Amino acid sequence: LEPEFDFMFFGSNAIFEKVKHLEVTRIVWNTYKSYITLSLSDVCQKCVDAVIDAYKQQRGGDKVVIVMVALSNFAKKCEAVLSNLPEKDKNRVERGMAISVDQM
């Protein structure tokens, strides 16, 4: 592992036969941006769900195993985005409302 790594994504071979590594990375970051206001574990779950959806869209039919591990950089990015939100957005997040975040 390198210090600058953000996450590790493990999956059975079937996943990576249908969804290439770079596509998984793109899906994770796009999902991260969409769900940044959730808890870290919920963001990771949304990322895994999005990769499974991409797998199914590629007609993947095998049962698959996926694990996403958020490393400290990923957690720090989540925290940094949330701490830098304008006050009006922080209030919306506290009430469970969606906001638009494009800080990546």
VENJOCOR-V178530 format. One record per residue. N is the residue number from 1. RES is the residue in one letter. SS is DSSP state (helix for helix, strand for strand, loop for the rest). PSI is psi as a letter, one per 40 degrees, with the letter a starting at -180 (* if undefined). D_CENTER is the distance of its C-alpha to the mean C-alpha in Angstrom with 1 decimal. Layout:
N:RES:SS:PSI:D_CENTER, N:RES:SS:PSI:D_CENTER
This chain:
1:L:loop:i:19.0, 2:E:loop:i:19.3, 3:P:loop:d:18.9, 4:E:loop:e:16.6, 5:F:loop:i:13.9, 6:D:loop:d:10.5, 7:F:strand:i:9.1, 8:M:strand:i:10.9, 9:F:strand:h:10.2, 10:F:strand:h:13.4, 11:G:strand:i:14.7, 12:S:loop:i:18.2, 13:N:helix:d:20.1, 14:A:helix:d:19.9, 15:I:helix:d:16.3, 16:F:helix:e:16.9, 17:E:helix:d:20.2, 18:K:helix:d:18.7, 19:V:loop:h:15.4, 20:K:loop:i:16.0, 21:H:helix:d:14.1, 22:L:helix:d:13.7, 23:E:helix:d:12.4, 24:V:helix:d:9.7, 25:T:helix:d:8.8, 26:R:helix:d:9.3, 27:I:helix:d:7.2, 28:V:helix:d:3.9, 29:W:helix:d:5.6, 30:N:helix:d:7.0, 31:T:helix:d:4.7, 32:Y:helix:d:3.9, 33:K:helix:d:7.6, 34:S:helix:d:8.5, 35:Y:loop:f:7.7, 36:I:loop:d:8.4, 37:T:loop:e:11.6, 38:L:loop:i:10.6, 39:S:loop:i:11.1, 40:L:helix:d:8.9, 41:S:helix:d:9.5, 42:D:helix:d:8.8, 43:V:helix:d:5.3, 44:C:helix:d:5.0, 45:Q:helix:d:7.4, 46:K:helix:d:6.1, 47:C:helix:d:3.7, 48:V:helix:d:7.2, 49:D:helix:d:9.1, 50:A:helix:d:8.2, 51:V:helix:d:9.3, 52:I:helix:d:12.2, 53:D:helix:d:13.1, 54:A:helix:d:13.4, 55:Y:helix:d:15.4, 56:K:helix:d:17.6, 57:Q:helix:d:18.2, 58:Q:loop:e:19.6, 59:R:loop:f:22.0, 60:G:loop:h:20.5, 61:G:loop:e:22.7, 62:D:loop:i:22.5, 63:K:loop:i:21.0, 64:V:loop:i:18.0, 65:V:loop:h:16.5, 66:I:strand:h:12.9, 67:V:strand:h:11.7, 68:M:strand:h:8.6, 69:V:strand:h:10.2, 70:A:strand:h:8.9, 71:L:loop:i:11.9, 72:S:helix:d:13.9, 73:N:helix:d:12.9, 74:F:helix:d:9.2, 75:A:helix:d:10.9, 76:K:helix:d:13.5, 77:K:helix:d:11.5, 78:C:helix:d:10.2, 79:E:helix:d:13.9, 80:A:helix:d:15.4, 81:V:helix:d:14.0, 82:L:helix:d:15.1, 83:S:helix:d:18.4, 84:N:loop:e:19.2, 85:L:loop:i:19.0, 86:P:loop:i:22.4, 87:E:helix:d:24.2, 88:K:helix:d:24.2, 89:D:helix:d:20.4, 90:K:helix:d:20.3, 91:N:helix:d:22.8, 92:R:helix:d:20.9, 93:V:helix:d:17.8, 94:E:helix:d:20.3, 95:R:loop:e:21.7, 96:G:loop:e:18.4, 97:M:loop:i:18.6, 98:A:loop:i:16.1, 99:I:loop:i:16.2, 100:S:loop:h:15.4, 101:V:loop:h:13.6, 102:D:loop:g:14.0, 103:Q:loop:e:14.3, 104:M:loop:*:12.5
